[in-house]
Amino acid sequence: MNDSPPSPGETVIRILALLLILALSVWIYLHRTAIIALSSLGYLGVFLVTLLSNATVIFPAPSLVLPFTMGAVLSPWLVALVAAVGAALGELTGYLAGYTGQAIVEDRATFARLRRWMQHKRSAALLIFLLAFLPLPLMDLAGIAAGALRMPLSRFLFWCFLGKWLKLTLIALAGAWSIPLVDRWIAP
């Protein structure tokens, strides 16, 4: 990583990018009900909701309920695929935040630990995969660390997509299996 201080122009671009990410996160949080209503658009709705839910860096957004329920309505395999693409692309906001302004989180202990793990090529890929797969809020920090360490974008997206796809496949299949079962149990 380059240790020279950024030029004034780079600093302005970094600040603007971070403000844009913050504004997007606030907008998504404030409009979360309308965003969830997009699910009525089928696969396109699944894509849009998971994209926007994963694009928030500060505020939590629901992203697992929709693939679970839509897995019972639509093909769970396609729901998982579309949701994983949207979720992986949504994680680009964290990557961009790290790429443009890593100094914001450099002093935090969790970020420092993630950054140490991610400095090794193999552990970085495994970490991105695991954090994308596990339903933990640390994926944003991993994305920030990946951007700050200039992990190749294609590598970040590949491992992020793979983890999200596996998680969302399990969730969509669980919905496809359990929702009809509960429906039969409640209303015979």
C-alpha positions as a Markdown table, in Angstrom:
| # | Residue | x | y | z |
|---|---|---|---|---|
| 1 | Met | 0.0 | 0.0 | 0.0 |
| 2 | Asn | 1.2 | 3.5 | -0.8 |
| 3 | Asp | 2.2 | 5.4 | 2.4 |
| 4 | Ser | 2.4 | 8.8 | 0.8 |
| 5 | Pro | -0.3 | 11.3 | 1.8 |
| 6 | Pro | -3.1 | 11.7 | -0.7 |
| 7 | Ser | -3.1 | 14.8 | -2.9 |
| 8 | Pro | -5.8 | 17.5 | -2.1 |
| 9 | Gly | -7.8 | 16.3 | -5.1 |
| 10 | Glu | -7.7 | 12.7 | -3.9 |
| 11 | Thr | -8.8 | 13.8 | -0.5 |
| 12 | Val | -11.8 | 15.6 | -1.9 |
| 13 | Ile | -12.7 | 12.6 | -4.0 |
| 14 | Arg | -12.4 | 10.3 | -0.9 |
| 15 | Ile | -14.6 | 12.6 | 1.2 |
| 16 | Leu | -17.2 | 12.9 | -1.5 |
| 17 | Ala | -17.3 | 9.1 | -2.0 |
| 18 | Leu | -17.7 | 8.5 | 1.8 |
| 19 | Leu | -20.4 | 11.2 | 1.9 |
| 20 | Leu | -22.2 | 9.4 | -1.0 |
| 21 | Ile | -22.0 | 6.1 | 0.8 |
| 22 | Leu | -23.3 | 7.6 | 4.0 |
| 23 | Ala | -26.2 | 9.3 | 2.2 |
| 24 | Leu | -27.0 | 6.1 | 0.4 |
| 25 | Ser | -27.1 | 4.2 | 3.7 |
| 26 | Val | -29.3 | 6.8 | 5.3 |
| 27 | Trp | -31.6 | 6.8 | 2.3 |
| 28 | Ile | -31.9 | 3.0 | 2.3 |
| 29 | Tyr | -32.6 | 3.0 | 6.0 |
| 30 | Leu | -35.3 | 5.7 | 5.7 |
| 31 | His | -37.0 | 4.0 | 2.8 |
| 32 | Arg | -36.7 | 0.4 | 3.9 |
| 33 | Thr | -40.4 | -0.3 | 3.8 |
| 34 | Ala | -40.7 | 0.8 | 0.2 |
| 35 | Ile | -37.6 | -1.2 | -0.7 |
| 36 | Ile | -39.1 | -4.3 | 0.8 |
| 37 | Ala | -42.3 | -3.7 | -1.3 |
| 38 | Leu | -40.1 | -4.2 | -4.4 |
| 39 | Ser | -40.3 | -7.9 | -3.7 |
| 40 | Ser | -43.6 | -7.9 | -5.6 |
| 41 | Leu | -41.5 | -7.6 | -8.8 |
| 42 | Gly | -40.4 | -11.2 | -8.5 |
| 43 | Tyr | -36.8 | -12.0 | -9.4 |
| 44 | Leu | -36.1 | -8.3 | -10.2 |
| 45 | Gly | -37.5 | -7.4 | -6.8 |
| 46 | Val | -35.3 | -10.0 | -5.1 |
| 47 | Phe | -32.2 | -8.6 | -6.8 |
| 48 | Leu | -33.1 | -4.9 | -6.0 |
| 49 | Val | -33.9 | -5.6 | -2.3 |
| 50 | Thr | -30.8 | -7.6 | -1.7 |
| 51 | Leu | -28.6 | -5.1 | -3.6 |
| 52 | Leu | -29.9 | -2.2 | -1.5 |
| 53 | Ser | -30.0 | -4.2 | 1.8 |
| 54 | Asn | -26.3 | -5.1 | 1.3 |
| 55 | Ala | -25.3 | -1.6 | 0.2 |
| 56 | Thr | -25.9 | -0.1 | 3.7 |
| 57 | Val | -22.6 | 0.3 | 5.5 |
| 58 | Ile | -23.9 | 1.9 | 8.7 |
| 59 | Phe | -27.5 | 0.8 | 9.2 |
| 60 | Pro | -28.6 | -2.8 | 9.3 |
| 61 | Ala | -31.1 | -3.8 | 6.6 |
| 62 | Pro | -33.1 | -7.0 | 6.3 |
| 63 | Ser | -31.7 | -9.1 | 3.5 |
| 64 | Leu | -32.4 | -12.7 | 4.5 |
| 65 | Val | -36.2 | -12.7 | 5.0 |
| 66 | Leu | -37.0 | -12.0 | 1.4 |
| 67 | Pro | -35.0 | -14.9 | -0.1 |
| 68 | Phe | -36.4 | -17.2 | 2.6 |
| 69 | Thr | -40.0 | -16.3 | 1.7 |
| 70 | Met | -39.5 | -16.0 | -2.1 |
| 71 | Gly | -37.9 | -19.4 | -2.1 |
| 72 | Ala | -41.3 | -20.8 | -1.4 |
| 73 | Val | -43.0 | -18.7 | -4.2 |
| 74 | Leu | -40.4 | -18.8 | -7.0 |
| 75 | Ser | -37.6 | -21.2 | -7.9 |
| 76 | Pro | -35.4 | -21.3 | -4.8 |
| 77 | Trp | -32.3 | -21.9 | -7.0 |
| 78 | Leu | -33.0 | -18.8 | -9.1 |
| 79 | Val | -33.9 | -16.8 | -6.0 |
| 80 | Ala | -30.6 | -17.7 | -4.4 |
| 81 | Leu | -28.6 | -16.8 | -7.6 |
| 82 | Val | -30.3 | -13.5 | -8.2 |
| 83 | Ala | -30.1 | -12.6 | -4.5 |
| 84 | Ala | -26.4 | -13.5 | -4.4 |
| 85 | Val | -25.6 | -11.3 | -7.4 |
| 86 | Gly | -27.5 | -8.4 | -5.8 |
| 87 | Ala | -25.9 | -9.0 | -2.4 |
| 88 | Ala | -22.3 | -9.2 | -3.7 |
| 89 | Leu | -22.8 | -6.0 | -5.8 |
| 90 | Gly | -24.3 | -4.3 | -2.7 |
| 91 | Glu | -21.1 | -5.1 | -0.8 |
| 92 | Leu | -19.2 | -2.8 | -3.2 |
| 93 | Thr | -20.1 | 0.2 | -1.0 |
| 94 | Gly | -17.9 | -1.2 | 1.8 |
| 95 | Tyr | -15.1 | -2.0 | -0.6 |
| 96 | Leu | -15.4 | 1.6 | -2.0 |
| 97 | Ala | -15.4 | 3.1 | 1.5 |
| 98 | Gly | -12.1 | 1.2 | 2.2 |
| 99 | Tyr | -10.6 | 2.0 | -1.1 |
| 100 | Thr | -11.3 | 5.8 | -0.8 |
| 101 | Gly | -11.0 | 6.4 | 3.0 |
| 102 | Gln | -9.5 | 3.6 | 5.0 |
| 103 | Ala | -8.3 | 6.1 | 7.7 |
| 104 | Ile | -11.8 | 6.3 | 9.1 |
| 105 | Val | -11.6 | 2.8 | 10.6 |
| 106 | Glu | -7.9 | 2.1 | 10.8 |
| 107 | Asp | -7.7 | 2.6 | 14.6 |
| 108 | Arg | -10.5 | 0.1 | 15.5 |
| 109 | Ala | -9.4 | -3.2 | 17.0 |
| 110 | Thr | -11.7 | -5.4 | 14.9 |
| 111 | Phe | -10.7 | -3.7 | 11.7 |
| 112 | Ala | -7.0 | -4.0 | 12.6 |
| 113 | Arg | -7.4 | -7.7 | 13.1 |
| 114 | Leu | -9.4 | -8.2 | 9.9 |
| 115 | Arg | -6.7 | -6.2 | 8.1 |
| 116 | Arg | -3.9 | -8.4 | 9.4 |
| 117 | Trp | -5.7 | -11.5 | 8.3 |
| 118 | Met | -6.4 | -10.0 | 4.9 |
| 119 | Gln | -2.8 | -9.1 | 4.1 |
| 120 | His | -2.3 | -12.7 | 3.1 |
| 121 | Lys | -3.8 | -13.7 | -0.2 |
| 122 | Arg | -5.2 | -17.1 | 0.9 |
| 123 | Ser | -6.6 | -15.9 | 4.3 |
| 124 | Ala | -8.1 | -12.8 | 2.6 |
| 125 | Ala | -10.1 | -15.0 | 0.2 |
| 126 | Leu | -11.2 | -17.4 | 2.9 |
| 127 | Leu | -12.2 | -14.5 | 5.2 |
| 128 | Ile | -14.3 | -12.8 | 2.5 |
| 129 | Phe | -16.0 | -16.1 | 1.8 |
| 130 | Leu | -16.7 | -16.9 | 5.4 |
| 131 | Leu | -18.0 | -13.4 | 6.3 |
| 132 | Ala | -20.2 | -13.4 | 3.2 |
| 133 | Phe | -21.5 | -16.8 | 4.2 |
| 134 | Leu | -22.1 | -16.3 | 7.9 |
| 135 | Pro | -24.9 | -14.0 | 8.9 |
| 136 | Leu | -22.6 | -11.6 | 10.8 |
| 137 | Pro | -22.4 | -7.8 | 10.5 |
| 138 | Leu | -18.6 | -8.0 | 10.0 |
| 139 | Met | -18.8 | -8.2 | 6.2 |
| 140 | Asp | -18.9 | -4.4 | 5.9 |
| 141 | Leu | -15.6 | -4.2 | 7.8 |
| 142 | Ala | -14.1 | -7.0 | 5.7 |
| 143 | Gly | -15.2 | -5.1 | 2.5 |
| 144 | Ile | -13.6 | -1.9 | 3.9 |
| 145 | Ala | -10.4 | -3.8 | 4.7 |
| 146 | Ala | -10.4 | -5.4 | 1.2 |
| 147 | Gly | -10.7 | -2.0 | -0.4 |
| 148 | Ala | -8.1 | -0.4 | 1.9 |
| 149 | Leu | -5.6 | -3.2 | 1.1 |
| 150 | Arg | -6.4 | -2.8 | -2.6 |
| 151 | Met | -7.6 | -6.5 | -3.0 |
| 152 | Pro | -8.4 | -6.9 | -6.7 |
| 153 | Leu | -12.1 | -6.1 | -7.2 |
| 154 | Ser | -12.7 | -9.3 | -9.2 |
| 155 | Arg | -11.3 | -11.4 | -6.4 |
| 156 | Phe | -13.3 | -9.6 | -3.8 |
| 157 | Leu | -16.5 | -10.0 | -5.8 |
| 158 | Phe | -15.8 | -13.7 | -6.6 |
| 159 | Trp | -15.4 | -14.8 | -3.0 |
| 160 | Cys | -18.1 | -12.5 | -1.7 |
| 161 | Phe | -20.6 | -13.9 | -4.4 |
| 162 | Leu | -19.6 | -17.5 | -3.5 |
| 163 | Gly | -20.2 | -17.0 | 0.2 |
| 164 | Lys | -23.5 | -15.1 | -0.4 |
| 165 | Trp | -24.7 | -17.7 | -2.9 |
| 166 | Leu | -24.1 | -20.6 | -0.6 |
| 167 | Lys | -25.8 | -18.9 | 2.3 |
| 168 | Leu | -28.7 | -17.7 | 0.2 |
| 169 | Thr | -29.2 | -21.1 | -1.5 |
| 170 | Leu | -29.6 | -22.7 | 2.0 |
| 171 | Ile | -32.0 | -19.9 | 3.1 |
| 172 | Ala | -34.1 | -20.1 | -0.1 |
| 173 | Leu | -34.2 | -23.9 | 0.1 |
| 174 | Ala | -35.2 | -23.7 | 3.7 |
| 175 | Gly | -38.1 | -21.4 | 2.8 |
| 176 | Ala | -39.1 | -23.6 | -0.1 |
| 177 | Trp | -39.3 | -26.6 | 2.3 |
| 178 | Ser | -40.6 | -25.1 | 5.5 |
| 179 | Ile | -43.2 | -22.5 | 4.4 |
| 180 | Pro | -45.4 | -25.0 | 2.6 |
| 181 | Leu | -45.0 | -27.4 | 5.6 |
| 182 | Val | -46.1 | -24.7 | 8.1 |
| 183 | Asp | -49.0 | -23.7 | 5.8 |
| 184 | Arg | -50.2 | -27.3 | 5.7 |
| 185 | Trp | -49.8 | -27.5 | 9.5 |
| 186 | Ile | -51.7 | -24.3 | 10.2 |
| 187 | Ala | -54.4 | -24.5 | 7.6 |
| 188 | Pro | -55.1 | -28.2 | 6.8 |
